[in-house]
Amino acid sequence: MFRIPYAKTIAGCAALATAMLLATLVLTHTGPAKPRPAPRPQLDDGTTNEAIREAIKPGNYATAINVHNPSPVYPVTLYVKAVQDSGKPSGFKSVTLDADFAREVDCTDISTLLDHTAPDYTSTTFTKGFVVIFATGPTSVAAAPLLLPLDVVGVYTAEPPSVTIANPTSGTQPEIPGIALHMLTIEGRLEIVPAAVNGATLPLPAGRYLEYAAKFLCGYLPIPTT
């Protein structure tokens, strides 16, 4: 009779492998069930209170959007507006930026666009939203606006509120907060504003623009009271 060499050894290895596989399946599918996290309370827009609290911490906030026209020859026209979160957007304010000139849009400018009073960094006034800039070049160049990318940088300053901490010798002492400074380059994207239809009034003259949108945070956000 024909016999397979080492048949008993092969059968033993197969049985051992089967036993180990069964043990693995049992260990990975037994044990107490892990509790599911409780759902967080949601606001009307689907976000949670915790997410909003974690997004912006209490403190003093200031934003400055810096714009530079890098062209050595051509001026540009800027149309600037502010869009407040959960509020109406402002109208556009037009500004001419000469060749190689720069200007800044700070929190005072944003408050003026929104018809608000100037930000007070000691009271509880706080505003956030977007500064939107539409830039176009001179129309006399090749019968079309010359669109050169601008240098747009958002400068964000934040200072935590002062708090009192425990001191082993004097009991308490004020904590001097630090100031955080962050700069963010804002990239532009091409936008085309069509000509007016049926005599409608457009917020911008028809044409080609580079559009820049930068987040702003202005004012004082206090520590929530419990």
C-alpha positions in Angstrom: 0.0 0.0 0.0 1.2 3.5 -0.9 1.8 5.7 2.2 2.5 9.4 2.5 5.7 9.9 4.5 5.3 11.8 7.8 1.5 11.5 7.6 1.0 11.6 11.3 3.2 14.7 11.7 1.2 16.6 9.0 -2.1 15.6 10.6 -0.9 16.8 14.0 0.2 20.2 12.6 -3.1 20.7 10.9 -5.0 19.9 14.1 -2.9 22.3 16.1 -3.5 25.1 13.5 -7.2 24.5 13.6 -7.2 24.7 17.4 -5.3 27.9 17.4 -7.6 29.5 14.9 -10.7 28.6 17.0 -9.1 30.0 20.1 -8.3 33.3 18.3 -11.9 33.6 17.1 -13.3 33.0 20.6 -10.9 35.5 22.2 -11.7 38.3 19.8 -15.5 37.8 19.9 -16.0 37.4 23.6 -15.8 39.7 26.6 -18.0 42.6 27.8 -19.4 44.8 25.2 -17.8 48.3 24.9 -20.3 51.0 25.8 -21.2 53.4 23.0 -20.5 57.1 23.7 -23.5 59.1 24.6 -24.7 61.5 21.8 -23.8 65.1 22.3 -26.5 67.7 22.4 -26.8 69.4 19.0 -27.8 72.9 18.0 -30.3 73.6 15.2 -27.5 73.6 12.6 -26.2 70.2 13.6 -23.2 71.4 15.6 -22.6 70.7 19.2 -22.1 73.1 22.1 -18.7 71.5 22.8 -17.5 72.0 19.3 -18.3 75.7 19.4 -16.6 76.1 22.8 -13.5 74.4 21.5 -13.4 76.4 18.3 -12.7 79.8 19.9 -11.3 80.1 23.3 -11.9 83.2 25.6 -9.5 86.1 25.1 -8.7 89.2 23.1 -8.6 88.8 19.3 -7.4 91.1 16.6 -7.1 90.5 12.8 -5.3 92.5 10.2 -5.5 91.6 6.5 -2.4 92.9 4.7 -2.6 93.4 0.9 0.3 94.3 -1.4 0.2 95.0 -5.1 3.4 93.4 -6.5 3.1 94.9 -9.9 5.8 97.6 -10.6 3.7 99.2 -13.2 -0.1 98.7 -12.9 -2.5 99.8 -10.1 -5.3 97.6 -9.0 -8.8 98.3 -7.8 -9.9 96.5 -4.6 -13.6 96.0 -3.6 -13.7 95.1 0.0 -16.6 93.8 2.1 -17.1 92.1 5.5 -19.4 89.1 6.0 -20.3 88.6 9.7 -21.1 85.1 10.9 -24.9 84.8 11.2 -25.3 88.3 9.9 -25.8 90.3 6.8 -22.8 91.1 4.6 -21.7 94.7 4.3 -21.6 96.6 1.0 -18.4 96.9 -1.0 -15.9 99.7 -0.4 -13.6 100.4 -3.4 -10.0 101.3 -2.9 -7.2 101.9 -5.5 -3.9 100.3 -4.7 -1.1 101.8 -6.8 1.8 99.8 -8.2 4.0 98.3 -5.4 1.7 99.8 -2.7 0.2 98.1 0.3 -2.6 98.6 2.7 -4.2 96.9 5.7 -7.7 96.0 6.6 -7.9 95.8 10.4 -10.7 95.3 13.0 -11.5 99.1 12.9 -12.0 98.9 9.1 -14.1 95.8 9.5 -16.3 97.5 12.2 -16.8 100.5 9.9 -17.9 98.2 7.0 -20.4 96.5 9.3 -21.6 99.8 10.8 -20.4 98.7 14.2 -18.6 100.7 16.8 -14.8 100.3 17.0 -13.9 97.1 18.8 -13.4 97.5 22.6 -10.9 95.0 24.0 -12.0 95.4 27.5 -15.8 94.9 27.0 -17.6 91.8 25.8 -17.9 92.9 22.1 -16.8 90.1 19.8 -17.3 89.7 16.0 -16.2 87.0 13.6 -16.7 86.4 9.9 -14.9 86.9 6.6 -13.2 89.8 4.9 -13.8 89.4 1.1 -11.6 91.2 -1.4 -12.3 91.4 -5.2 -9.3 92.7 -7.1 -9.2 93.8 -10.7 -6.6 95.4 -12.9 -6.8 98.2 -15.5 -9.1 97.5 -18.5 -6.9 99.3 -21.0 -4.3 96.5 -21.1 -5.0 94.2 -24.1 -8.7 95.2 -23.8 -9.0 93.0 -20.7 -8.3 93.5 -17.0 -4.7 92.5 -16.1 -5.0 90.1 -13.2 -1.8 89.7 -11.3 -2.0 87.7 -8.0 -1.7 90.0 -5.0 0.3 89.3 -1.8 -2.5 88.8 0.8 -1.5 87.8 4.4 -3.8 87.5 7.3 -2.2 88.4 10.7 -4.1 87.0 13.7 -3.3 88.1 17.3 -4.8 86.4 20.3 -4.3 87.1 24.0 -5.8 84.8 26.7 -7.7 86.6 29.4 -6.0 87.3 32.7 -6.7 84.7 35.5 -5.7 84.3 39.1 -3.7 81.3 40.1 -2.8 79.8 43.5 0.5 80.8 45.1 2.0 78.9 48.0 3.3 82.0 49.7 0.9 84.9 48.9 -2.2 82.8 48.4 -2.9 84.0 44.9 -1.2 85.8 42.1 -2.3 87.1 38.7 -1.1 85.1 35.7 0.4 87.2 32.9 -1.1 85.8 29.6 1.0 85.4 26.5 0.2 86.7 23.1 -0.1 84.4 20.1 0.7 85.6 16.6 -0.1 83.7 13.5 0.3 84.7 9.8 -1.6 83.0 7.0 -1.1 83.5 3.3 -4.5 83.9 1.5 -4.6 82.5 -2.1 -6.9 84.1 -4.7 -9.3 82.5 -7.1 -10.7 83.7 -10.4 -14.2 85.1 -10.3 -16.2 86.5 -13.2 -19.0 88.9 -12.5 -21.5 88.9 -15.4 -23.1 92.0 -17.0 -26.3 93.2 -15.5 -29.4 91.4 -16.7 -32.7 93.2 -17.3 -31.4 96.4 -15.8 -30.5 94.8 -12.4 -27.9 96.6 -10.3 -24.8 94.6 -9.5 -22.7 95.1 -6.4 -19.6 95.1 -8.6 -18.9 96.3 -12.2 -19.0 93.4 -14.6 -15.6 91.8 -15.3 -12.9 89.4 -14.2 -11.6 89.5 -10.6 -9.3 87.6 -8.3 -11.3 86.9 -5.1 -9.6 86.6 -1.7 -11.5 85.5 1.5 -9.9 85.7 4.9 -11.3 84.8 8.3 -11.4 87.6 10.9 -11.8 87.6 14.7 -12.2 90.9 16.4 -12.9 91.9 20.0 -13.0 90.3 23.5 -14.5 87.0 24.2 -15.0 86.6 28.0 -14.7 83.4 30.1 -18.1 81.9 30.4 -19.8 82.2 33.8 -20.9 79.0 35.4 
